[in-house]
Amino acid sequence: MEKTLKWILSNLLILAFWCSPVFAKNRITKKRHIASEYTEVNVKEKAKSFDMGCNEGFSLEVEKITHRFRYDYDSAKDPERESTYFIATCPAGALNKASILFYVDENTGLQAIALATPVMGEESKILGWRGNIVVDGLTYDPALDMLVSRSKTRNAGDMGIVATYAFLDNDVVLKRYEYDNTPNGKFDPKVVYEVSVPSSK
C-alpha cells in the first residue's frame, strides 16, 4: 500500500511539472531556438529531394510561417505556443506552381507534410482521399491564418481547384475544397467539401 501511494505521488509530481507554466515556457523557448536553426537554404536543400516538377531555370522561393496557438487545456495566462512552417514553391508548367509545406519538429527536424486532397469523380463527387506532399501553388493568408492552394487545369484558366487548409493546434487540416471542371470560359468553382475548424487562438 505504501509503495503504491509513493508511486502515485511521484507520478502526480511529474505530471504537475509537465503541466506547469514554467515547463511550458521552457519548452516553447526550446522550440523557438530549434526553429531559428533552419533557414531558407536548409528548406531549399530539403525540397530538392522531392520531385516537384519545377520549370527549368527557376529557383525555389521560400516563405516562413510562425503559427501561434493554445491547446484547450491552456489558460489565457499561459504563453502562446508556436509552430514553425516553411513553404517552398516554384513555377511548374505554364499556369501553375508547385509547393511543399515543411514543419519544424523539435525531435526530427524539418519534415514535409502530406496535405489531404480529395479524389474527384464524375459530377464533382468525392471518390476518396489521398495525402500529397507536393501540392499546387500554396500560399499563406495572414489575415485568415490559413493556407490556400490554387491551380488551373486549362489554358483558358476556367477549370481548377481552390483548397483552403486551417491550422488545428499542431496539425494542418483541409477546411474547404472548391472545384470547377466545366470548360465554360469562366472560373466558377463550387464548394464540394467544407468543415468547421475551431480556432486554436
NORZIVEN-V739750 format. One line per field, one symbol per residue. ss: DSSP state (~ for helix, > for strand, _ for the rest). phi: phi as a letter, one per 20 degrees, with the letter a starting at -180 (. if undefined). psi: psi as a letter, one per 20 degrees, with the letter a starting at -180 (. if undefined). A space follows every 50 residues. Layout:
# NORZIVEN-V739750
ss: ???
phi: ???
psi: ???
This chain:
# NORZIVEN-V739750
ss: _~~~~~~~~~~~~~~~~~~_~~~~~~~~~~~~~~~~___~~~~~~~~___ __________>>>>>>>>>___________>>>>>>>>>>>>___>>>>> >>>>>___>>>>__>>>>>>_~~~_>>>>>>>_>>>_>>>>____>>>>> >>_______>>>>>>>>>__>>>>>>>>>>_________>>>>>______ _
phi: .fffffffffffffffffefgffffffffffffffffecgfgfffffffd eemfffndefdccecdedbcfgefefefffeccdccddcbfbnfddcdcc edceefddnecfdeefcfeedflleeercbddeecfiecddffelcdcdc bddbgfmdcrccddddecledccfebcdccddednbecfdfdbbcedffd f
psi: gghgggggghhhggghghiqhgggghgggghhgghiiprhgggggghiiq nikqqpiprqqppppopprqrhiqriiqqqqqppqqppqqpoahhrqqqp pqpopihibopqpppppqoqaqkkpphaqrppgorqnprpohhilrqppq qqjqhijjqaqopppqpndjrpqpgqoppokomjiqomqqoippqppqqj .
